[in-house]
Amino acid sequence: MFPSYIPPEASNLTEATSIALTKQIKQVAISTPLSKEDVATTYVHQGSGGTPILLIHGFDSSLLEFRRLLPLLAREQLTYAVDLLGFGFTQRNLEIPLTPENIKIHLYHFWQTIIQQPVILVGASMGGAAAIDFTLNYPDAVEKLVLLDSAGLAKQPAIGKFMFSPIDTFATEFLRNAKIRQSISRAAYFDRSFASLDAQVCAALHLKCLHWNKSLIAFTKSGGYGSLQDKISTIQQPTLIIWGKQDKILGIKDAIKFKQAIPHSKLVWIDLCGHVPHLEKPDATAAEILSLTEIKNNNSAIEWET
């Protein structure tokens, strides 16, 4: 029913969008300069035509985060979602240091192998920071950028300095706890009814993958994504900033800071919505992303009606 590289707990999924997307997850061997061995990388794609859209998930998450958004986008354009290095259902190679630098390199080689043309790059939460970092380093691969309640302005958390044994193991086991994950899930939504049983399964399925805890510890010890504030003013791509008005995870101040710092940007507020507009308000979010097709780049002269 589900691919063999997806944990068997996927049988507990109940919503049609979750089940359908999980069945469609593919695995591809991605060659990178990070290791002699290829990285078995999981992704999905739907739709056809137009500029490809590439979706990047948030921290300790997977491409299932886009189970409601991806099908809506795919009605109009070719759409991909990928599990980043060290996250989701992508293979965790412990010989590769799990850092933002290596995540970026792996993502580039995925793009180079599978997509091979400029994309509309969409990043949610930590995925927004990853998307910014990718755009700054591989500008030719990104036609337009979308940030969904994005990280990328806060300084690196100090917790990485304290992640030594056995504290690191205790921390991951704490995060694995179902009650803790449900509490985090509820906080991410304005309408907490979205924190359903199916949502719990989607959010925890990748925890069953080999070395989930070790990879999470390694990424945390690396410091993760720090502030990109000094660099984002150099982004030249048209950038759409979508933000839930009732975001309790990151708040709303960073939305305005992104708008002020990125030259060719537009800020769209999604009302009655928390930290995950792609899950809580997928129709409105999809409509805004698809509106990017109306923006044209002509010899670097950007036409954007706000």
LINKA-V80090 format. One record per backbone hydrogen bond with DSSP energy under -1.0 kcal/mol. NH is the residue of the N-H (numbers start at 0). CO is the residue of the C=O. If there is no record, write none. Layout:
NH_CO ; NH_CO
This chain:
5_2 ; 9_6 ; 10_7 ; 11_8 ; 12_9 ; 18_14 ; 19_15 ; 20_16 ; 21_17 ; 22_18 ; 24_21 ; 25_42 ; 27_40 ; 29_38 ; 38_29 ; 40_27 ; 42_25 ; 43_80 ; 45_78 ; 52_77 ; 53_119 ; 54_79 ; 55_121 ; 64_61 ; 65_62 ; 66_63 ; 69_65 ; 72_68 ; 73_69 ; 75_72 ; 76_72 ; 77_48 ; 78_45 ; 79_52 ; 80_43 ; 81_54 ; 82_41 ; 86_83 ; 87_60 ; 89_86 ; 90_39 ; 95_92 ; 98_96 ; 102_98 ; 103_99 ; 104_100 ; 105_101 ; 106_102 ; 107_103 ; 108_104 ; 109_105 ; 110_106 ; 111_107 ; 112_108 ; 113_109 ; 114_110 ; 115_110 ; 118_140 ; 119_51 ; 120_143 ; 121_53 ; 122_145 ; 123_55 ; 124_147 ; 126_123 ; 127_124 ; 128_124 ; 129_125 ; 130_126 ; 131_127 ; 132_128 ; 133_129 ; 134_130 ; 135_131 ; 136_132 ; 137_133 ; 140_137 ; 141_138 ; 142_118 ; 143_118 ; 144_237 ; 145_120 ; 146_239 ; 147_122 ; 148_241 ; 150_124 ; 160_157 ; 161_158 ; 162_159 ; 163_161 ; 166_163 ; 167_163 ; 169_165 ; 170_166 ; 171_167 ; 172_168 ; 173_169 ; 174_170 ; 175_171 ; 176_172 ; 180_176 ; 181_177 ; 182_178 ; 183_179 ; 184_180 ; 185_181 ; 186_182 ; 187_183 ; 193_190 ; 194_191 ; 195_193 ; 199_195 ; 200_196 ; 201_197 ; 202_198 ; 203_199 ; 204_200 ; 206_203 ; 207_204 ; 208_205 ; 211_208 ; 214_210 ; 215_211 ; 216_212 ; 217_213 ; 218_214 ; 219_215 ; 220_216 ; 221_217 ; 222_219 ; 227_151 ; 230_227 ; 231_227 ; 233_230 ; 234_231 ; 238_263 ; 239_144 ; 240_265 ; 241_146 ; 242_267 ; 244_269 ; 245_272 ; 246_243 ; 256_252 ; 257_253 ; 258_254 ; 259_255 ; 260_256 ; 261_257 ; 265_238 ; 267_240 ; 269_242 ; 274_187 ; 278_275 ; 279_275 ; 280_276 ; 284_280 ; 285_281 ; 286_282 ; 287_283 ; 288_284 ; 289_285 ; 290_286 ; 291_288 ; 292_289 ; 293_290 ; 294_291 ; 297_300 ; 300_297 ; 302_295
